[in-house]
Amino acid sequence: MYTRDKHAKRAYFVGPVSPAPPPLPASGESPSLDWLSSKPSSTKDEEKEVVPAKAVAEAVTKRGREAARCAIKELAVKANTAVAEGGSSHRDLLRLIDDLMQAK
């Protein structure tokens, strides 16, 4: 807690806070894919193999889902730790209750 002008100020953080991911475009296309599509194709012989768009889309989607699952699992561990007894959110909630009782 810190004081300024004889007024006590304190911040309380109870529960996990995470930024929401940006919404996906409705068309299913991303601006980065549009940008890549606008660039000229490679002319190197070893890069002339054509991979079907469906195979690329499936690989990208699968990798994105796996990354999202991993991030969600990490966030769940952090959230459970924060709200568990002795965690940062638990301590802040107890401090808030104590401050409210003292201000009574």
C-alpha positions in Angstrom: 0.0 0.0 0.0 1.2 3.5 -0.7 -0.1 6.9 0.4 -0.3 10.2 -1.4 -2.0 13.2 -0.1 -3.1 11.2 3.0 -5.2 8.9 0.9 -4.5 5.2 0.8 -4.6 3.5 -2.5 -4.3 -0.2 -3.1 -4.9 -2.4 -6.1 -6.6 -5.8 -5.9 -6.2 -8.5 -8.5 -8.5 -11.4 -7.9 -8.8 -14.1 -10.5 -6.9 -14.7 -13.7 -6.7 -12.0 -16.4 -5.8 -12.8 -19.9 -6.0 -10.8 -23.1 -8.5 -12.2 -25.6 -7.0 -13.3 -28.9 -7.9 -11.2 -31.8 -11.0 -12.4 -33.7 -10.5 -14.4 -36.8 -11.7 -13.0 -40.1 -15.1 -14.3 -41.1 -13.9 -15.6 -44.4 -11.3 -17.9 -42.8 -8.5 -16.1 -44.6 -5.9 -14.2 -42.8 -4.2 -10.9 -44.0 -0.8 -12.7 -43.9 -2.1 -15.4 -46.2 -3.4 -12.7 -48.6 -0.1 -11.0 -48.5 1.8 -14.2 -49.2 -0.5 -14.9 -52.1 0.3 -11.6 -53.7 4.0 -12.4 -53.8 5.7 -14.0 -56.9 6.3 -17.8 -56.7 9.7 -19.2 -56.1 11.8 -20.1 -59.1 14.2 -22.4 -57.4 14.1 -26.0 -58.8 14.0 -27.6 -55.4 10.9 -25.5 -54.5 8.8 -26.2 -57.6 6.8 -29.0 -55.9 3.2 -27.9 -55.5 1.4 -28.7 -52.2 -2.3 -28.7 -52.3 -3.9 -25.8 -50.5 -6.1 -28.2 -48.5 -3.0 -30.0 -47.1 -1.4 -26.7 -46.2 -4.6 -25.4 -44.5 -5.0 -28.6 -42.5 -1.4 -28.4 -41.3 -1.7 -24.8 -40.3 -5.0 -25.3 -38.6 -3.7 -28.3 -36.7 -0.6 -26.5 -35.5 -2.7 -23.5 -34.4 -5.0 -25.7 -32.4 -2.1 -27.5 -30.8 -0.5 -24.1 -29.8 -3.9 -22.9 -28.5 -4.3 -26.0 -26.4 -0.8 -25.6 -25.0 -1.4 -21.9 -24.1 -4.7 -22.8 -22.5 -3.1 -25.5 -20.4 -0.4 -23.1 -19.2 -3.0 -20.4 -18.4 -5.1 -23.0 -16.4 -2.0 -23.9 -14.3 -1.3 -20.2 -13.6 -5.0 -19.5 -12.8 -5.3 -22.4 -10.5 -2.1 -21.4 -8.7 -3.3 -17.8 -8.4 -6.7 -18.7 -6.8 -5.4 -21.5 -4.6 -4.9 -20.9 -0.9 -1.7 -18.8 -0.6 -1.8 -17.8 -4.3 -1.6 -14.1 -5.4 -5.4 -13.8 -6.0 -6.2 -15.5 -2.7 -3.9 -13.1 -0.8 -5.3 -10.1 -2.6 -8.9 -11.2 -1.8 -8.0 -11.6 1.8 -6.3 -8.1 1.8 -9.4 -6.6 0.2 -11.7 -8.2 2.9 -9.3 -7.0 5.7 -9.3 -3.5 4.3 -13.1 -3.4 4.0 -13.5 -4.6 7.6 -11.0 -1.9 8.8 -12.8 0.8 6.8 -16.1 -0.2 8.4 
